């Protein structure tokens, strides 16, 4: 899939914890290196706790501060990019639809060469948020939705693509339909007791997931071509497996023209 390496882009990051915390520094670095304008909005309602220092991209001085604010301020300042964040969880479909809508569209009446492209990064740790992203993805005519998910050592990163109202590449909940049946809760719905109990994850699994997600972003924003649809990985066995994008078959008419029989 071809992707403009110069068109203006808006990137929404849902989650600044285990995976998002390692994606965000490289996201700002890629935005800095890119020719086209990039707007980045980091969203997370969680605060940094002592336990996060073991496997997330925070230091002791960050404890007690909002995760999205910490990372957005740190890396936007480092790379000279405008700082934008939401210090709350995005748990409403209407709010997410608003976020993933382009800020502007190209028309013959202005000088904007291309409509702003939008990329949604799902760095969440619950399937109710994935279900919300899935519903919004189906309703948006043009959207790239990259989701990462992992347990203690294994996981996957899936890139869903909508183009002109059609799904070109399936999103995570279409490849793993059992996620749509999971009846977990949004982060804000968890009790204090539930929040203290988290699924086991390792820092290496978080790093593997972030590395795959950054690779998708680099291919899209710098190389201008997406060659991978999804990636599965095991940090325990130090391995990744990618499902590559298959080249489109040429039509019979196109082959005949190439062979001089047009």
C-alpha positions in Angstrom: 0.0 0.0 0.0 1.3 3.4 -1.0 1.2 6.3 1.5 2.1 9.9 0.9 5.4 10.6 2.6 4.7 14.4 2.5 1.0 14.8 3.2 0.0 16.4 6.6 -0.8 13.8 9.2 -2.6 13.7 12.5 -1.7 10.9 14.9 -3.8 10.0 17.9 -2.1 7.8 20.6 -4.4 6.0 23.0 -2.3 4.9 25.9 1.0 6.1 27.2 2.0 3.2 29.4 3.7 -0.1 28.7 3.8 0.0 24.9 2.8 3.6 24.2 5.6 4.9 26.5 8.2 3.4 24.2 6.5 4.2 21.0 6.1 7.9 21.7 9.8 8.9 21.8 10.3 7.4 18.3 7.1 8.8 17.0 8.3 12.3 17.8 11.7 11.5 16.2 10.0 10.2 13.0 7.8 13.3 12.9 10.9 15.5 13.3 12.6 13.7 10.4 9.5 13.8 8.1 9.0 16.4 5.4 5.2 16.8 5.9 3.5 18.3 8.9 2.6 15.9 11.8 0.2 16.7 14.6 0.5 14.3 17.6 -2.1 14.0 20.4 -1.3 11.7 23.3 -4.2 10.5 25.4 -4.1 8.7 28.8 -5.9 9.3 32.1 -3.5 7.3 34.2 -0.8 8.7 36.5 2.7 7.4 37.0 3.2 5.1 40.0 6.2 3.5 41.6 5.3 0.1 40.1 5.4 1.6 36.6 9.2 2.2 36.8 9.9 -1.5 36.4 8.6 -1.8 32.8 7.5 1.6 31.5 9.4 4.6 30.2 9.3 6.7 33.3 11.7 7.8 36.0 11.2 8.5 39.7 10.7 12.2 39.2 7.5 11.4 37.1 5.6 9.7 39.9 2.3 11.4 40.6 2.1 13.1 37.2 -0.2 12.2 34.3 1.5 9.8 31.8 0.3 11.6 28.7 1.5 14.9 29.9 4.9 13.6 31.0 5.7 12.0 27.7 4.2 14.7 25.4 6.0 17.5 27.2 9.3 15.6 27.3 9.5 14.7 23.7 7.7 17.6 22.0 10.2 19.9 23.7 13.1 17.7 22.7 12.2 17.7 19.0 10.6 21.2 18.8 7.1 19.9 18.0 3.9 21.4 19.5 2.9 19.6 22.7 -0.7 18.2 22.7 -2.1 15.7 25.1 -5.4 14.8 26.9 -5.0 13.8 30.5 -8.1 11.6 30.4 -9.1 8.3 29.0 -10.9 8.3 25.7 -13.8 6.0 26.4 -16.6 7.5 24.3 -17.1 6.7 20.6 -18.3 10.2 19.8 -15.1 11.7 21.3 -12.9 9.2 19.4 -14.7 10.0 16.1 -14.0 13.7 16.7 -10.4 13.0 17.3 -9.8 10.9 14.2 -11.6 13.3 11.8 -9.2 15.3 9.7 -8.6 18.8 10.8 -9.0 20.0 7.2 -9.9 18.8 3.7 -8.3 19.8 0.5 -10.6 21.8 -1.8 -10.0 23.8 -5.0 -10.6 27.0 -3.0 -7.5 26.8 -0.8 -3.8 26.1 -1.1 -3.7 22.9 0.9 -2.3 20.2 -1.5 -3.7 17.2 0.3 -6.3 16.3 2.9 -4.8 15.6 6.3 -4.3 11.8 6.9 -5.1 10.3 10.2 -3.5 7.4 12.1 -4.9 5.9 15.3 -2.4 4.1 17.6 -4.1 1.7 20.0 -1.6 1.2 22.9 -4.3 0.1 25.3 -4.4 -2.8 27.7 -8.2 -3.6 27.6 -10.5 -5.1 25.0 -13.3 -2.7 25.7 -11.2 0.1 24.3 -10.3 -2.1 21.3 -14.1 -2.7 20.7 -14.6 1.1 20.7 -11.7 1.6 18.2 -13.2 -1.2 16.0 -16.6 0.5 15.9 -15.2 3.8 15.0 -12.8 2.3 12.4 -15.8 0.8 10.6 -17.5 4.1 10.3 -14.6 6.3 9.2 -14.0 6.3 5.4 -10.2 6.9 5.6 -8.2 5.8 8.6 -5.2 3.7 9.6 -5.6 2.0 12.9 -2.5 0.3 14.4 -3.2 -1.8 17.5 -0.7 -3.5 19.8 -1.5 -6.1 22.4 0.6 -8.5 24.5 0.7 -10.6 27.6 3.9 -11.5 29.5 6.0 -12.6 26.6 3.9 -12.8 23.4 1.7 -10.5 21.4 0.8 -9.0 18.1 0.6 -5.6 16.3 -2.1 -5.3 13.6 -2.5 -2.5 11.0 -6.0 -2.0 9.8 -6.6 0.3 6.8 -9.7 2.0 5.6 -9.6 3.7 2.2 -12.5 5.5 0.6 -15.1 3.7 2.7 -13.6 0.2 2.1 -11.5 -1.9 4.5 -8.3 -2.6 2.7 -6.6 -4.4 5.6 -8.6 -5.9 8.5 -8.2 -4.4 12.0 -7.2 -6.4 15.1 -10.8 -7.3 16.1 -11.5 -8.7 12.7 -8.4 -10.9 12.8 -9.1 -11.9 16.5 -12.9 -11.8 16.7 -12.9 -13.2 20.3 -11.8 -9.7 21.4 -15.3 -8.4 20.5 -16.8 -10.9 22.9 -14.6 -10.0 25.8 -16.6 -8.2 28.5 -13.9 -6.3 30.4 -14.0 -2.7 31.6 -12.7 0.7 30.6 -9.9 1.9 32.9 -12.1 4.5 34.5 -14.6 1.7 35.4 -12.2 -0.3 37.4 -12.3 -0.2 41.2 -9.2 0.5 43.3 -8.8 -3.2 44.0 -9.2 -4.1 40.3 -6.6 -1.5 39.3 -4.0 -3.0 41.6 -4.4 -6.4 39.8 -2.9 -6.3 36.3 -2.1 -8.9 33.7 1.6 -10.0 33.8 3.7 -8.2 31.2 7.4 -8.0 30.8 9.4 -4.9 29.7 10.8 -7.0 26.8 7.3 -7.7 25.5 6.5 -4.0 25.7 9.6 -3.2 23.8 8.9 -5.8 21.1 5.4 -4.4 20.6 6.6 -0.9 20.4 9.4 -1.8 18.0 6.8 -3.4 15.6 4.5 -0.4 15.9 7.4 2.0 15.2 8.3 0.0 12.1 4.8 0.4 10.8 5.0 4.2 11.4 8.4 4.4 9.7 7.3 2.6 6.6 4.2 4.8 6.4 5.6 8.2 7.2 9.2 8.0 5.9 9.2 5.3 3.3 5.7 6.0 2.0 4.8 2.3 1.5 3.2 -0.2 3.8 4.7 -3.7 3.3 3.4 -5.5 6.4 -0.2 -6.1 7.6 0.4 -7.6 11.0 3.2 -8.9 13.2 3.2 -11.6 15.9 6.1 -11.9 18.3 7.6 -13.7 21.3 10.1 -11.8 23.4 10.9 -15.0 25.3 12.2 -16.7 22.1 13.4 -13.4 20.6 11.4 -13.8 17.4 8.9 -11.9 15.2 6.8 -13.1 12.3 5.3 -10.7 9.8 2.4 -11.1 7.4 3.5 -9.3 4.3 1.3 -7.3 2.0 0.8 -9.3 -1.2 1.3 -7.4 -4.4 -1.9 -6.9 -6.4 -2.3 -9.1 -9.4 -2.4 -7.2 -12.7 -5.6 -7.5 -14.7 -5.6 -9.5 -18.0 -6.1 -6.3 -19.9 -3.0 -4.9 -18.3 -0.9 -8.0 -19.0 -2.0 -8.0 -22.7 -1.0 -4.3 -23.0 2.4 -5.0 -21.5 2.9 -7.9 -23.9 2.1 -5.7 -26.9 -1.4 -7.3 -27.6 -3.5 -4.2 -26.7 
